[in-house]
Amino acid sequence: MRRTKIGLILVFACVIFASAPASVPAQNAPVASLFWAPNIFFGDIPPGGERAPVIVFVHGINGIAQDWWAPPNDMYALAFAAGYRTAFVNLSANGTRNNDGIIPNATVLRKALVSILIKFNAPSVYIVAHSKGGVDVEGAMLDQSFSFYVKAVFTIATPNFGAEVADWAASTGAPLSPALEALRIDRMAAFRSIADPVAVVAGVPYYTISASNYAVPPHPLTTITGPILSQLTGGVPNDGVLTVPRSRLSAFYSFDLGDVPVSHFAAATGNLVFPRINAQIRTLEAGTVAFKKIATGGFSSDGDGNALPGDRQNSFPWSTQWFKGKLYVGTGRAFLCVVAATNDAATGSHTYATPIPNVECTPDPKDLPLAAEIWRYTPETRSWERVYQSPQDVPIEFDAAGTPTKFTARDIAFRGMAVFTENDTGVERLYIGGISASSLYDTLPGYQDPAVRRFPAPRMLWTEDGTTWNAVPQTPGTFFGDLNVQTEKVNKRGFRSFLTLPDANGVNRLFATVSDLRGVGRVIESSNPSAGDNAWRQVSPSADDLPIFTIATYRDQIYATVGDDGFPNGYAIYKTDAATPDAADPSRYQFMPVVVGDGSQLMRARTAISMQEFHGDLYVGSDRPTELIRIHPDDTWDLIVGAARMTSSGFKVPLSGLNKGFNSMFNGHFYSMAAYNGDLYLGTWDWSQDLIGTPLDGIFNYQYGFDLFKTDDGVHWSVIDRRGLGDRLNSSVRNLEATPFGLFVGATNPYFGLQIFLNSTVLDLNRDGVIDNDDIYIVVSSQNQPAESPSDPRDLDRDGVITLHDAELFATQCTHPDCSHGAASNVDPPTGLEAVFQNGTPPLVGVTWNGPSTASRYHVFRSDPTSLVDLLPPTMTIPLPNGSTITVQDIRNGALDIPCQAGIIPADFCALVQAVRENTTSTRGFHWIGSTSNLYFLDTSPPASGDSLYYVVAEDASGRISEPTPAVSTVGR
């Protein structure tokens, strides 16, 4: 009889919490709204939290929503104080305590999420669930339309592999509720066989927290069941309902945040677990907090959801430029469709007909909507407008009489921009280079005979006011007019890279590269660019001999990245003073090697992609295998990120301690860099999305989305974000544009349209985390003073003097309405982080740092290496681009080495081949491993297989969390 009563107690006593003091009172208790749903309770919006992350709380077995805020639980109070928007779901629609099974509760959650997203106008949410509520969430996550809107799931004392106490209760003969019946170990084993594969494919990270002490605090149920479970399991730590191991999930998609030494029903108390949850969310939000989305969907809407006349086919923000107080963005249209059609035109293949997941290509490539656009952003009004759209005037189909019957766009992309001061008038003009559709259509019947009809040359436009756009003249028979005459193997399809450099007499010159669709080309020059025609000339050697990708100015010279598929030794860096004639052709400039392609990379990077001067050195980011080098004024160079190797300049070790791609094999380009607010920013192209729809999708989708990093010294790098600033389909940071109003990020999304982000932290003059009246006061107090430098943030209009107009501009950029102070959020990060490996049994890693005076404690995070040997078994079959298959073991044996080196297989697939051949380790996401009030932490369970990365964040007494420190790898291993 006693055993039966205990079983009944288990069913009805699942919401008694440990007594714990509430730390921070919230303003008002959450309330339900009949308009949304009576079973959803919405918390107060914190001050300044109108766009804050949303946390959805889900109660456990026999629970109700009020369990999260009813004393003594302080979870809601802490979440409110930390600045989150919150929603609490009653799994029973009528408000009674819930004991339903997984399926009905999952259905409730799916419906509730729709209301929560609409109510908050939020793109996604975090979910925190206790006990069986975590399993109910996992049930809801089986539906992709639910999981798509979830950024991460935190489960607290959740019986993910079943609860021993459920099996024990069943053995007593007690009637079990549907909820408890679902938690029996065999039932959960069946559930896991369904849920785990789906979770791997969904790519949403899970974080588990366990409870490990059934006796603390005393509970009428767990004080009885705890000893029984301990006896049944041989002393495995348990919380009175389940053992610690059963609360954890597969390491393929989850991270363990440790355990709390309390019983099952006390584990959801805020002051016990919220600091871990908060620290993890803050690190996941680190990039999106500083970077506000201001345009999305290819300019189909702005950051506030207001409609714009763009569309998803604006897939690339292919060029950006600050001009006369506004940002200009040139788009690239339907990029993946263009690539497929271009490949078919060049090789005779039929790849265009193969559907690309999430991409809308027209059935006939001649119907692609390719008219490139130019958009303008005005910071004062935070508004966008389309200021130019390419005309649809190039014929691509003709009837029997030769009359055009179908047309395509004159420009399919605007790939490069530069501001140029005209020599005759001193007027500033914005020049922008277009890409023609020739790669798609110049082999069509109407263009087979150049003597009859030649496909139009790529255009260059200019403007003085950003509204009226003029085409640079291209008279046939002139240099600029004959850019469509292909005289080299590397075709001329458009313009890519622009810069300005005066000559020795102070005459301004505009330089640009004329390239093929890939971006490989040659350099042209003009001191009167708007004249076009013969006012331009080629100044570099043939692109067949010196294929140039990117140009940049450094020390009053032009540096160029050089390389192509035909360069077996890899990329090189050349320079020219843009004055000395080439001995072989005096009409062109002499280009001299700085960094030579010496073949020292195991698989050679075809070219380098990006360049940026920072602290007097030139940083260069390469194509895959991606590495970052630093060139000094004397042209010696360091390896900053990449594989250590012997080079013709001696043995090079990465000074950052980071391997290729910042320890990620999916970073295919170090695509863009910018110096901003004392830091160097670097954005990548991440090719992992190419695995969508393949057998590797579920293994690697946690990598999807570009990576963004920054450094203040060029060596120690902080991870801003590794998931595309919140959108895993944002494949690359195509442009970083530093402006007086902040750093703009142009993100490529070839699936649903480009996105633009803005980081305005440079305007936070007093560094309290918000732009407000205090910052405006600093500007007003400096009125009529000269700017301290050309980039003085107080001088927003860049006229050299701090004026009332600058203060007025500041007032348009405030974080909160009316420029109110709001809640300051800035906490200085720790400095001087080191992680030292200590050999022993078990091995240990000692992590030390210097802390800010305002910190009350620190949270330590680790990113663990994942070996491809562990992820890809030798017998696994991988489909090749040509439709055949190959095993992982064959790749390891070198079966694809020669095809990759010969360029027969696409480069991104060969990046995977290289990773398999080298057994590359790729780091997973950072996860919390511990907190401390000390300036040191001892990691007692570091992985034995390869180096980990660590970073630390500081937290002050108010619960505000700093940015992460730069990530460091272990030394001494």
ZAMARGU-4260 file (C-alpha; in steps of 0.2 Angstrom, whole numbers, plus 5000, padded with zeros to 4 digits):
<rodrens>
0) 5000/5000/5000 | 5014/5012/5004 | 5022/5010/4987 | 5005/5014/4979 | 5003/5030/4989
5) 5021/5035/4984 | 5017/5032/4966 | 5001/5043/4968 | 5012/5057/4976 | 5023/5056/4961
10) 5009/5060/4950 | 5002/5075/4959 | 5017/5083/4968 | 5028/5089/4954 | 5028/5107/4957
15) 5034/5110/4975 | 5050/5120/4973 | 5065/5123/4985 | 5064/5138/4995 | 5075/5152/4989
20) 5075/5170/4990 | 5069/5181/4975 | 5084/5191/4969 | 5076/5204/4959 | 5058/5209/4959
25) 5050/5212/4942 | 5037/5226/4940 | 5021/5216/4937 | 5017/5198/4936 | 5015/5190/4918
30) 4997/5192/4912 | 4987/5182/4899 | 4977/5190/4885 | 4961/5183/4878 | 4966/5191/4861
35) 4981/5180/4860 | 4977/5165/4870 | 4972/5162/4888 | 4986/5150/4891 | 5000/5161/4886
40) 5006/5174/4900 | 5017/5188/4894 | 5029/5197/4905 | 5032/5215/4906 | 5043/5223/4893
45) 5060/5228/4901 | 5065/5247/4899 | 5073/5248/4882 | 5068/5230/4878 | 5056/5232/4864
50) 5068/5222/4853 | 5076/5211/4866 | 5077/5193/4864 | 5062/5182/4868 | 5062/5168/4881
55) 5048/5156/4881 | 5046/5146/4897 | 5038/5129/4898 | 5033/5121/4914 | 5035/5102/4919
60) 5024/5088/4923 | 5009/5093/4933 | 5014/5111/4931 | 5007/5128/4927 | 5014/5143/4920
65) 5014/5152/4937 | 5027/5140/4943 | 5040/5151/4935 | 5036/5167/4944 | 5027/5161/4960
70) 5037/5163/4976 | 5050/5157/4979 | 5055/5155/4961 | 5063/5171/4954 | 5066/5165/4936
75) 5054/5178/4929 | 5062/5192/4940 | 5079/5188/4934 | 5074/5187/4916 | 5066/5204/4917
80) 5080/5211/4926 | 5092/5204/4912 | 5082/5213/4899 | 5073/5199/4891 | 5055/5199/4884
85) 5046/5183/4891 | 5031/5172/4888 | 5025/5158/4899 | 5015/5144/4892 | 5001/5134/4901
90) 5001/5117/4892 | 4983/5115/4898 | 4972/5127/4889 | 4960/5129/4904 | 4974/5134/4916
95) 4974/5117/4926 | 4989/5108/4930 | 4995/5097/4915 | 4998/5079/4915 | 4995/5076/4896
100) 5007/5066/4885 | 5020/5072/4873 | 5009/5074/4857 | 4995/5085/4864 | 5007/5096/4873
105) 5018/5098/4857 | 5002/5103/4848 | 4999/5116/4861 | 5017/5123/4860 | 5016/5124/4841
110) 5000/5135/4842 | 5007/5145/4856 | 5023/5149/4847 | 5013/5157/4832 | 5005/5169/4844
115) 5021/5173/4853 | 5030/5177/4837 | 5016/5189/4832 | 5014/5197/4849 | 5032/5202/4850
120) 5035/5204/4831 | 5050/5193/4834 | 5060/5182/4821 | 5064/5169/4834 | 5064/5164/4852
125) 5074/5154/4865 | 5065/5141/4875 | 5068/5136/4893 | 5059/5120/4899 | 5059/5111/4915
130) 5056/5092/4918 | 5044/5084/4905 | 5041/5101/4897 | 5058/5099/4889 | 5052/5083/4881
135) 5036/5091/4875 | 5047/5105/4867 | 5057/5091/4858 | 5040/5084/4852 | 5036/5101/4845
140) 5053/5103/4837 | 5049/5088/4826 | 5039/5100/4815 | 5051/5110/4805 | 5038/5125/4805
145) 5041/5126/4824 | 5060/5123/4825 | 5063/5136/4811 | 5059/5149/4824 | 5069/5142/4838
150) 5087/5149/4841 | 5091/5137/4856 | 5083/5126/4868 | 5087/5124/4887 | 5081/5109/4896
155) 5082/5108/4915 | 5081/5091/4924 | 5072/5084/4908 | 5071/5065/4907 | 5078/5065/4889
160) 5081/5047/4890 | 5067/5043/4902 | 5065/5044/4921 | 5069/5029/4932 | 5056/5034/4944
165) 5043/5032/4930 | 5048/5014/4928 | 5048/5011/4947 | 5031/5019/4949 | 5024/5008/4936
170) 5031/4993/4946 | 5021/4998/4961 | 5005/4996/4952 | 5000/5014/4953 | 4990/5021/4939
175) 5001/5033/4929 | 4996/5049/4920 | 4999/5050/4902 | 5013/5062/4906 | 5022/5049/4917
180) 5018/5035/4906 | 5027/5044/4892 | 5043/5045/4903 | 5045/5027/4905 | 5063/5022/4899
185) 5057/5011/4884 | 5044/5024/4878 | 5058/5038/4878 | 5070/5026/4869 | 5057/5025/4855
190) 5055/5044/4856 | 5074/5047/4855 | 5075/5036/4839 | 5063/5048/4831 | 5068/5065/4839
195) 5087/5063/4838 | 5089/5062/4819 | 5077/5077/4817 | 5087/5087/4830 | 5103/5084/4821
200) 5096/5090/4804 | 5087/5105/4812 | 5103/5112/4818 | 5096/5120/4833 | 5107/5119/4848
205) 5101/5111/4864 | 5109/5115/4882 | 5105/5103/4896 | 5106/5106/4915 | 5104/5092/4927
210) 5099/5091/4945 | 5110/5079/4956 | 5105/5079/4974 | 5088/5072/4979 | 5090/5077/4997
215) 5092/5096/4995 | 5081/5104/4999 | 5070/5091/5007 | 5055/5086/4997 | 5041/5074/5002
220) 5043/5064/4986 | 5062/5065/4982 | 5067/5061/4999 | 5059/5044/4997 | 5062/5041/4979
225) 5080/5047/4979 | 5087/5033/4989 | 5077/5020/4980 | 5084/5026/4963 | 5102/5027/4970
230) 5100/5009/4975 | 5093/5004/4959 | 5107/5012/4949 | 5122/5008/4959 | 5124/5025/4967
235) 5123/5036/4951 | 5119/5054/4956 | 5100/5057/4954 | 5087/5071/4958 | 5074/5059/4965
240) 5066/5057/4948 | 5080/5053/4936 | 5099/5051/4936 | 5110/5064/4929 | 5115/5054/4913
245) 5097/5053/4908 | 5095/5072/4907 | 5108/5074/4894 | 5107/5073/4875 | 5118/5068/4860
250) 5134/5078/4859 | 5130/5079/4840 | 5118/5093/4844 | 5118/5098/4862 | 5130/5105/4875
255) 5130/5101/4894 | 5129/5115/4905 | 5133/5105/4921 | 5122/5100/4936 | 5115/5109/4951
260) 5116/5100/4967 | 5097/5101/4971 | 5082/5090/4969 | 5072/5088/4953 | 5058/5101/4958
265) 5071/5114/4964 | 5081/5114/4948 | 5070/5127/4939 | 5073/5140/4952 | 5080/5155/4944
270) 5095/5160/4955 | 5101/5142/4953 | 5101/5140/4934 | 5097/5157/4926 | 5115/5164/4927
275) 5121/5149/4915 | 5106/5152/4903 | 5109/5170/4903 | 5127/5169/4900 | 5124/5156/4885
280) 5111/5167/4877 | 5122/5183/4879 | 5136/5174/4869 | 5124/5168/4856 | 5117/5186/4855
285) 5134/5194/4855 | 5134/5198/4837 | 5115/5202/4835 | 5115/5214/4850 | 5128/5226/4843
290) 5123/5223/4825 | 5105/5229/4821 | 5096/5222/4805 | 5091/5237/4795 | 5086/5228/4779
295) 5081/5210/4774 | 5074/5200/4761 | 5083/5208/4747 | 5076/5225/4752 | 5059/5218/4753
300) 5058/5226/4771 | 5068/5236/4783 | 5073/5231/4800 | 5056/5236/4807 | 5046/5225/4795
305) 5041/5240/4784 | 5039/5235/4766 | 5051/5240/4753 | 5050/5237/4734 | 5064/5225/4733
310) 5063/5206/4732 | 5073/5190/4737 | 5082/5190/4720 | 5093/5204/4727 | 5104/5190/4734
315) 5121/5200/4735 | 5125/5217/4742 | 5139/5216/4730 | 5146/5234/4733 | 5144/5247/4746
320) 5150/5265/4748 | 5148/5279/4760 | 5145/5295/4749 | 5139/5312/4755 | 5132/5306/4771
325) 5123/5291/4765 | 5126/5273/4761 | 5124/5266/4744 | 5122/5247/4740 | 5123/5239/4723
330) 5115/5222/4722 | 5118/5206/4713 | 5103/5197/4706 | 5098/5179/4707 | 5116/5174/4710
335) 5115/5155/4712 | 5104/5154/4696 | 5116/5165/4687 | 5131/5153/4692 | 5121/5138/4686
340) 5116/5146/4669 | 5134/5152/4667 | 5141/5135/4670 | 5129/5128/4657 | 5133/5141/4644
345) 5152/5138/4646 | 5153/5119/4647 | 5137/5113/4639 | 5131/5105/4655 | 5113/5105/4661
350) 5115/5110/4680 | 5102/5124/4678 | 5088/5112/4677 | 5093/5104/4694 | 5082/5113/4708
355) 5092/5121/4721 | 5084/5120/4738 | 5076/5137/4744 | 5081/5146/4728 | 5068/5152/4715
360) 5075/5150/4697 | 5064/5153/4682 | 5061/5137/4672 | 5070/5146/4657 | 5086/5155/4662
365) 5082/5168/4649 | 5067/5174/4660 | 5078/5177/4675 | 5074/5194/4684 | 5092/5201/4683
370) 5090/5220/4683 | 5102/5225/4696 | 5098/5239/4709 | 5106/5253/4719 | 5099/5257/4736
375) 5102/5272/4747 | 5101/5273/4766 | 5099/5289/4775 | 5104/5287/4794 | 5095/5302/4800
380) 5078/5295/4795 | 5083/5277/4795 | 5075/5275/4778 | 5079/5266/4762 | 5075/5271/4744
385) 5079/5262/4728 | 5088/5275/4717 | 5092/5265/4702 | 5087/5250/4693 | 5096/5243/4677
390) 5086/5244/4661 | 5079/5228/4653 | 5086/5233/4636 | 5098/5219/4630 | 5090/5208/4617
395) 5093/5189/4619 | 5080/5181/4608 | 5076/5186/4590 | 5063/5181/4577 | 5068/5175/4559
400) 5070/5193/4553 | 5082/5197/4567 | 5070/5207/4577 | 5072/5206/4596 | 5058/5197/4605
405) 5065/5195/4623 | 5077/5206/4633 | 5087/5205/4648 | 5095/5218/4660 | 5109/5229/4655
410) 5118/5226/4672 | 5115/5210/4682 | 5125/5216/4697 | 5134/5232/4703 | 5150/5224/4710
415) 5162/5239/4715 | 5161/5257/4720 | 5172/5272/4723 | 5171/5290/4727 | 5182/5301/4715
420) 5186/5319/4716 | 5186/5326/4698 | 5202/5335/4693 | 5194/5349/4683 | 5180/5354/4695
425) 5185/5347/4712 | 5168/5339/4713 | 5166/5322/4721 | 5157/5309/4711 | 5152/5291/4715
430) 5157/5278/4702 | 5150/5261/4702 | 5154/5246/4690 | 5142/5234/4683 | 5142/5216/4677
435) 5134/5212/4661 | 5124/5196/4657 | 5137/5191/4644 | 5142/5175/4654 | 5124/5168/4652
440) 5119/5174/4635 | 5133/5178/4623 | 5134/5161/4616 | 5115/5162/4611 | 5111/5162/4592
445) 5110/5180/4591 | 5128/5183/4596 | 5137/5169/4588 | 5144/5181/4574 | 5153/5196/4582
450) 5153/5205/4565 | 5134/5205/4566 | 5130/5208/4584 | 5141/5209/4599 | 5135/5207/4617
455) 5136/5225/4625 | 5151/5229/4636 | 5149/5230/4655 | 5145/5248/4660 | 5151/5260/4673
460) 5139/5273/4680 | 5143/5289/4690 | 5132/5302/4700 | 5135/5318/4709 | 5119/5318/4720
465) 5115/5299/4721 | 5099/5302/4712 | 5104/5305/4694 | 5115/5292/4686 | 5125/5294/4671
470) 5134/5280/4660 | 5152/5283/4656 | 5153/5284/4637 | 5158/5268/4628 | 5160/5272/4609
475) 5164/5257/4599 | 5182/5257/4593 | 5188/5265/4609 | 5196/5257/4624 | 5181/5258/4635
480) 5169/5255/4621 | 5178/5238/4616 | 5178/5230/4634 | 5166/5218/4626 | 5180/5212/4614
485) 5188/5197/4622 | 5206/5197/4618 | 5212/5186/4633 | 5207/5169/4640 | 5201/5178/4655
490) 5185/5186/4649 | 5179/5204/4653 | 5162/5203/4660 | 5162/5217/4673 | 5171/5228/4685
495) 5176/5222/4703 | 5188/5232/4713 | 5190/5251/4714 | 5202/5263/4722 | 5209/5280/4720
500) 5227/5286/4720 | 5235/5302/4715 | 5251/5303/4705 | 5267/5312/4710 | 5259/5328/4704
505) 5243/5327/4714 | 5233/5322/4699 | 5219/5310/4705 | 5217/5294/4696 | 5203/5281/4697
510) 5208/5262/4696 | 5197/5247/4693 | 5198/5229/4689 | 5189/5223/4674 | 5186/5204/4677
515) 5176/5189/4673 | 5161/5183/4683 | 5173/5175/4696 | 5182/5192/4699 | 5198/5188/4690
520) 5205/5201/4679 | 5216/5216/4675 | 5218/5234/4681 | 5213/5249/4671 | 5216/5268/4675
525) 5209/5285/4671 | 5212/5303/4678 | 5196/5308/4669 | 5184/5293/4671 | 5168/5301/4667
530) 5175/5304/4649 | 5175/5286/4646 | 5181/5280/4628 | 5200/5282/4627 | 5201/5291/4643
535) 5204/5274/4651 | 5218/5262/4648 | 5225/5245/4654 | 5240/5247/4666 | 5243/5229/4672
540) 5249/5214/4662 | 5237/5203/4653 | 5225/5194/4665 | 5232/5177/4657 | 5249/5182/4664
545) 5245/5191/4680 | 5227/5187/4685 | 5222/5200/4698 | 5207/5199/4710 | 5208/5213/4722
550) 5217/5229/4723 | 5220/5241/4738 | 5231/5256/4742 | 5245/5254/4755 | 5260/5266/4758
555) 5255/5276/4742 | 5256/5260/4731 | 5244/5248/4724 | 5244/5230/4731 | 5235/5217/4721
560) 5230/5199/4725 | 5235/5187/4711 | 5231/5170/4707 | 5219/5158/4696 | 5216/5140/4693
565) 5231/5139/4682 | 5243/5145/4696 | 5249/5128/4703 | 5259/5136/4718 | 5244/5146/4725
570) 5240/5164/4728 | 5253/5179/4727 | 5253/5197/4732 | 5261/5210/4720 | 5263/5229/4721
575) 5265/5243/4709 | 5270/5262/4712 | 5258/5266/4698 | 5272/5276/4690 | 5287/5264/4684
580) 5284/5257/4667 | 5284/5238/4664 | 5300/5234/4655 | 5291/5222/4643 | 5277/5234/4639
585) 5281/5252/4644 | 5262/5257/4642 | 5259/5247/4658 | 5265/5248/4675 | 5278/5237/4683
590) 5271/5225/4696 | 5283/5217/4708 | 5280/5201/4719 | 5279/5204/4738 | 5272/5187/4744
595) 5275/5173/4731 | 5265/5158/4728 | 5278/5145/4733 | 5267/5129/4734 | 5269/5127/4752
600) 5251/5125/4756 | 5246/5106/4755 | 5231/5112/4744 | 5234/5129/4737 | 5223/5144/4739
605) 5218/5150/4721 | 5219/5168/4726 | 5217/5181/4740 | 5201/5189/4742 | 5202/5204/4754
610) 5214/5217/4760 | 5214/5230/4773 | 5227/5242/4781 | 5226/5241/4800 | 5239/5249/4813
615) 5251/5252/4799 | 5251/5234/4792 | 5242/5227/4777 | 5231/5212/4781 | 5227/5200/4767
620) 5213/5186/4768 | 5214/5172/4756 | 5203/5160/4746 | 5202/5142/4753 | 5211/5135/4762
625) 5208/5151/4770 | 5222/5160/4779 | 5226/5178/4785 | 5243/5186/4783 | 5250/5202/4788
630) 5262/5212/4777 | 5273/5225/4785 | 5280/5241/4778 | 5296/5232/4773 | 5286/5219/4764
635) 5290/5205/4776 | 5275/5196/4782 | 5268/5185/4796 | 5255/5171/4796 | 5241/5176/4807
640) 5228/5163/4804 | 5231/5146/4795 | 5242/5131/4794 | 5260/5131/4800 | 5272/5127/4786
645) 5289/5130/4778 | 5288/5144/4765 | 5301/5152/4754 | 5301/5166/4768 | 5305/5154/4782
650) 5294/5143/4793 | 5278/5152/4797 | 5267/5148/4813 | 5250/5157/4815 | 5253/5170/4828
655) 5235/5169/4833 | 5236/5150/4837 | 5221/5148/4825 | 5222/5136/4810 | 5214/5137/4793
660) 5197/5146/4793 | 5198/5151/4811 | 5197/5132/4815 | 5183/5130/4803 | 5185/5120/4786
665) 5169/5129/4780 | 5176/5146/4779 | 5179/5147/4761 | 5184/5165/4759 | 5191/5178/4771
670) 5179/5189/4761 | 5179/5206/4768 | 5188/5217/4781 | 5186/5234/4788 | 5195/5245/4802
675) 5181/5252/4813 | 5182/5260/4830 | 5199/5254/4834 | 5196/5236/4829 | 5199/5226/4813
680) 5183/5216/4808 | 5184/5201/4796 | 5169/5193/4788 | 5169/5176/4780 | 5160/5166/4766
685) 5154/5150/4774 | 5151/5136/4761 | 5142/5124/4773 | 5125/5128/4765 | 5131/5118/4750
690) 5127/5103/4760 | 5109/5106/4762 | 5099/5092/4755 | 5115/5080/4755 | 5118/5066/4768
695) 5130/5078/4777 | 5117/5091/4780 | 5113/5084/4797 | 5131/5082/4803 | 5137/5100/4799
700) 5122/5111/4799 | 5127/5119/4815 | 5141/5127/4805 | 5128/5136/4793 | 5130/5155/4791
705) 5145/5166/4789 | 5157/5170/4803 | 5162/5187/4810 | 5177/5191/4820 | 5187/5206/4827
710) 5203/5211/4834 | 5211/5226/4842 | 5229/5220/4839 | 5229/5209/4824 | 5233/5194/4833
715) 5220/5190/4847 | 5203/5188/4839 | 5186/5188/4846 | 5171/5178/4839 | 5157/5190/4836
720) 5146/5177/4828 | 5147/5161/4819 | 5129/5159/4813 | 5126/5173/4800 | 5121/5186/4813
725) 5105/5176/4817 | 5101/5168/4800 | 5110/5152/4795 | 5106/5155/4777 | 5117/5171/4777
730) 5131/5164/4768 | 5144/5178/4768 | 5149/5195/4773 | 5151/5202/4756 | 5155/5220/4762
735) 5160/5229/4778 | 5158/5248/4776 | 5165/5259/4790 | 5156/5276/4791 | 5153/5290/4803
740) 5137/5282/4809 | 5144/5265/4812 | 5149/5249/4803 | 5138/5242/4790 | 5138/5224/4786
745) 5132/5218/4769 | 5126/5200/4771 | 5123/5188/4756 | 5108/5177/4757 | 5107/5168/4740
750) 5090/5160/4746 | 5079/5173/4753 | 5088/5189/4749 | 5102/5200/4756 | 5102/5208/4773
755) 5110/5224/4780 | 5116/5226/4798 | 5122/5242/4807 | 5134/5243/4822 | 5133/5260/4829
760) 5144/5257/4845 | 5156/5271/4839 | 5142/5284/4844 | 5142/5277/4862 | 5154/5290/4867
765) 5154/5287/4886 | 5154/5268/4883 | 5139/5264/4894 | 5131/5253/4881 | 5117/5265/4875
770) 5117/5280/4863 | 5107/5293/4874 | 5107/5311/4880 | 5123/5308/4889 | 5132/5306/4873
775) 5123/5321/4865 | 5129/5331/4880 | 5147/5326/4876 | 5144/5333/4858 | 5136/5349/4864
780) 5149/5352/4877 | 5162/5351/4863 | 5153/5363/4852 | 5164/5374/4840 | 5180/5364/4844
785) 5190/5356/4829 | 5189/5338/4827 | 5203/5328/4835 | 5205/5317/4819 | 5197/5314/4803
790) 5187/5300/4811 | 5182/5309/4827 | 5165/5301/4831 | 5159/5318/4838 | 5160/5326/4821
795) 5146/5316/4812 | 5145/5327/4797 | 5164/5326/4795 | 5166/5345/4792 | 5181/5346/4804
800) 5172/5355/4817 | 5160/5349/4831 | 5144/5359/4829 | 5126/5359/4835 | 5122/5350/4818
805) 5132/5335/4824 | 5122/5335/4840 | 5106/5335/4830 | 5113/5320/4820 | 5117/5311/4836
810) 5099/5313/4842 | 5093/5303/4827 | 5103/5288/4832 | 5098/5286/4850 | 5095/5268/4856
815) 5079/5273/4865 | 5064/5284/4861 | 5067/5302/4865 | 5085/5298/4869 | 5081/5293/4887
820) 5095/5285/4897 | 5087/5268/4897 | 5096/5254/4905 | 5115/5255/4903 | 5122/5238/4897
825) 5140/5240/4895 | 5152/5230/4905 | 5171/5230/4901 | 5177/5212/4896 | 5191/5203/4904
830) 5209/5205/4897 | 5225/5195/4895 | 5216/5178/4894 | 5227/5163/4894 | 5223/5144/4894
835) 5237/5132/4899 | 5236/5113/4897 | 5243/5103/4911 | 5247/5085/4908 | 5241/5072/4920
840) 5227/5060/4924 | 5215/5067/4920 | 5222/5082/4910 | 5218/5099/4916 | 5217/5116/4908
845) 5221/5132/4919 | 5212/5147/4912 | 5218/5164/4919 | 5213/5183/4915 | 5213/5200/4921
850) 5196/5207/4926 | 5187/5224/4926 | 5184/5232/4943 | 5165/5231/4940 | 5164/5212/4938
855) 5157/5202/4952 | 5159/5185/4943 | 5165/5177/4927 | 5158/5164/4915 | 5170/5153/4906
860) 5166/5145/4888 | 5174/5132/4878 | 5173/5127/4860 | 5178/5109/4857 | 5187/5101/4842
865) 5177/5089/4832 | 5188/5077/4821 | 5181/5071/4804 | 5186/5054/4809 | 5173/5054/4822
870) 5160/5062/4811 | 5163/5052/4794 | 5165/5034/4796 | 5176/5026/4782 | 5161/5016/4774
875) 5151/5032/4773 | 5146/5035/4754 | 5146/5053/4748 | 5139/5059/4732 | 5150/5067/4720
880) 5145/5083/4709 | 5144/5072/4694 | 5131/5060/4702 | 5142/5046/4706 | 5148/5041/4724
885) 5163/5038/4733 | 5167/5032/4751 | 5176/5042/4764 | 5190/5029/4764 | 5193/5031/4746
890) 5194/5050/4749 | 5207/5047/4763 | 5217/5036/4751 | 5219/5051/4739 | 5207/5045/4725
895) 5201/5064/4722 | 5218/5072/4725 | 5222/5074/4706 | 5204/5079/4700 | 5204/5093/4714
900) 5222/5099/4709 | 5217/5099/4691 | 5201/5109/4695 | 5189/5096/4688 | 5179/5095/4704
905) 5171/5111/4711 | 5182/5120/4724 | 5170/5119/4738 | 5169/5100/4737 | 5188/5099/4736
910) 5188/5109/4752 | 5179/5094/4760 | 5191/5082/4752 | 5206/5092/4759 | 5198/5092/4776
915) 5195/5073/4775 | 5213/5070/4769 | 5220/5080/4783 | 5208/5073/4796 | 5204/5091/4800
920) 5197/5096/4816 | 5183/5109/4816 | 5177/5118/4832 | 5160/5117/4838 | 5150/5131/4846
925) 5156/5139/4862 | 5147/5132/4878 | 5147/5137/4896 | 5158/5126/4907 | 5158/5136/4923
930) 5157/5152/4933 | 5169/5159/4946 | 5172/5175/4956 | 5191/5172/4954 | 5202/5177/4941
935) 5206/5159/4936 | 5197/5143/4932 | 5202/5125/4932 | 5194/5115/4918 | 5194/5097/4924
940) 5187/5089/4909 | 5195/5096/4893 | 5194/5085/4878 | 5209/5074/4874 | 5207/5075/4855
945) 5215/5091/4850 | 5215/5109/4856 | 5200/5118/4863 | 5196/5137/4862 | 5191/5147/4877
950) 5184/5164/4881 | 5178/5172/4896 | 5164/5185/4899 | 5162/5196/4915 | 5146/5199/4924
955) 5143/5214/4936 | 5132/5215/4951 | 5117/5220/4941 | 5118/5204/4930 | 5125/5214/4914
960) 5137/5203/4904 | 5152/5209/4894 | 5157/5205/4877 | 5168/5189/4876 | 5187/5190/4877
965) 5197/5186/4862 | 5196/5167/4860 | 5213/5158/4864 | 5219/5140/4861 | 5227/5130/4874
970) 5246/5130/4875 | 5258/5117/4882 | 5248/5102/4874
</rodrens>
